[in-house]
């Protein structure tokens, strides 16, 4: 089965072709970073319009790279939520329309399910069940994953997501957009022994997160210092160390509480080098293994949607002709794939 995947949940237009026999055939991605840089964040209306402009040219490029034509596609998968509603509707309308025109089934995919399953695209995928840390600009979750559609949330952020806190802290340091990667680069220059920030919610039991107070702590620390490159690097390093340590502590608890040794790390913050190093060491120390998607599949992309859609379409699941998208869609409301057609 050959599946076209379409991802337009926020500020990246991603398309991919996944084949059940050959694996990932091709994927293309367009980032809107330059478009939103002047505003310091994503402008939803501009994001939607840019998806409209880029989707069809990218679709043509995808088929060119794969060396096949549209008649070979057996199904279409598109992100239907959660995300920016206008952006989602662009991908949903395109995916549903292409499926109707080609006479093939279509399935709406949950954006976070795509991230959770992204490591399964690798040559050595993790076996089910596993514990997943999904950490991005909009989400910070610890999830027990028993299989496709079998998700139980163990912990989540009660306020800012880790990626959001990265971006906001970068902004107060006057770093360029996107802030998270810029802060991580600056942190490489910082003295790890100069400042120490709190590790929020690690002194109490449980697996929930909170990063809003850490962001405020960074702001107050920065205001107390003379503005200088060295001080900015010290704040960036202390902030990154605090976030990484907090995520590691919570992941250790999750592995021990569940007795599962396989740890999957997904989402944009999962590309952070220091986080990867520490979580890899943690998993080995706990007698297990950490799995990471390829860096290009940590951020939003069409490959993860194509794969998630493939697993559901292969099981006989498909949607009717309605074009549906939702800005909010609880992950734990999903069910395992099956021959269910929406009414």
KALIN-V190468 format. One record per pair of residues at least 12 apart in sequence whose C-alpha atoms are under 6 Angstrom apart, sorted by the first residue. I is the first residue (numbers start at 0). J is the second residue. D is the distance in Angstrom with one decimal. If there is no record, write none. Layout:
I|J|D / I|J|D
//
This chain:
0|18|5.7 / 0|19|5.3 / 0|73|5.8 / 1|17|5.7 / 1|18|4.3 / 1|72|5.2 / 1|73|5.1 / 2|16|5.6 / 2|17|5.3 / 2|72|6.0 / 2|73|5.9 / 2|74|4.8 / 2|75|5.4 / 2|305|5.9 / 2|309|6.0 / 3|15|5.8 / 3|16|4.7 / 3|75|4.8 / 3|305|5.7 / 4|76|4.8 / 4|77|5.7 / 4|301|5.2 / 4|304|5.1 / 4|305|3.7 / 5|77|4.6 / 5|301|5.2 / 6|78|5.3 / 6|301|5.0 / 7|86|5.6 / 7|87|5.5 / 7|90|5.5 / 8|82|4.8 / 8|83|5.9 / 8|86|5.6 / 8|87|4.9 / 9|83|5.7 / 10|31|5.4 / 10|46|5.7 / 11|29|5.6 / 11|30|4.6 / 12|28|5.7 / 12|29|5.1 / 13|27|5.8 / 13|28|4.4 / 13|300|4.7 / 13|301|4.3 / 14|26|5.7 / 14|27|5.5 / 14|301|4.2 / 15|301|4.9 / 15|302|4.9 / 17|305|5.8 / 24|65|5.8 / 25|65|5.4 / 36|176|5.5 / 39|176|5.9 / 47|85|5.5 / 47|86|4.4 / 73|103|5.8 / 74|103|5.3 / 74|104|5.1 / 74|105|5.7 / 75|98|6.0 / 75|105|4.7 / 76|105|5.7 / 76|106|5.0 / 76|107|5.9 / 76|305|5.8 / 76|308|4.9 / 77|91|5.9 / 77|94|5.8 / 77|107|5.3 / 77|108|5.7 / 78|107|5.9 / 78|108|4.8 / 78|109|6.0 / 78|110|5.7 / 79|107|5.3 / 79|108|5.7 / 79|324|4.4 / 80|109|5.5 / 80|110|5.8 / 80|324|5.9 / 80|325|5.0 / 80|326|5.5 / 81|325|6.0 / 81|326|4.6 / 81|327|4.8 / 81|328|5.4 / 82|326|4.9 / 83|326|5.8 / 84|326|5.2 / 88|324|5.9 / 92|322|5.9 / 104|317|5.9 / 105|317|5.5 / 105|318|5.9 / 106|317|4.9 / 106|318|5.3 / 113|303|4.8 / 113|304|5.2 / 113|307|5.6 / 114|265|5.8 / 117|292|5.9 / 117|303|5.0 / 118|291|5.9 / 118|292|4.5 / 127|145|5.6 / 127|146|5.8 / 128|144|5.4 / 128|145|4.3 / 129|144|5.4 / 129|261|5.0 / 129|262|6.0 / 130|142|5.8 / 130|143|4.8 / 130|262|5.0 / 131|262|5.7 / 131|263|4.5 / 131|264|5.7 / 132|264|4.9 / 133|265|4.8 / 133|266|5.5 / 134|266|5.0 / 134|268|5.6 / 135|162|4.9 / 135|266|4.8 / 135|267|4.8 / 135|268|5.1 / 136|162|3.8 / 136|163|4.6 / 137|160|5.5 / 138|160|5.1 / 139|155|5.6 / 139|156|5.6 / 139|160|5.2 / 140|154|5.7 / 140|155|4.4 / 141|153|5.4 / 141|154|5.0 / 147|335|5.7 / 148|333|5.5 / 148|334|4.7 / 148|335|4.0 / 149|335|6.0 / 150|331|5.6 / 154|206|4.5 / 154|207|4.3 / 155|207|4.7 / 155|208|5.7 / 156|207|5.6 / 156|208|4.2 / 156|209|5.3 / 157|209|5.6 / 158|209|5.8 / 159|210|5.5 / 159|211|5.4 / 164|214|6.0 / 165|179|4.9 / 166|178|4.4 / 166|179|4.9 / 169|182|5.5 / 182|235|6.0 / 185|232|5.4 / 186|232|5.4 / 186|235|4.8 / 186|236|4.1 / 188|232|5.8 / 189|232|4.4 / 189|233|4.4 / 189|236|5.2 / 190|233|5.7 / 194|237|5.7 / 195|237|5.6 / 196|237|5.9 / 196|241|5.9 / 198|241|5.4 / 198|245|5.5 / 206|249|5.7 / 243|274|5.5 / 260|287|4.2 / 261|287|5.6 / 261|288|5.3 / 262|289|4.7 / 263|289|5.8 / 263|290|4.7 / 264|291|5.3 / 265|297|5.9 / 266|297|4.8 / 266|298|5.8 / 267|297|4.8 / 267|298|4.4 / 270|294|5.7 / 311|336|5.0 / 314|336|6.0 / 314|337|5.3 / 315|337|5.6 / 315|338|4.4 / 316|337|5.0 / 316|338|4.2 / 316|339|5.3 / 317|340|5.4 / 318|340|5.0 / 318|341|5.4 / 319|341|5.8
//
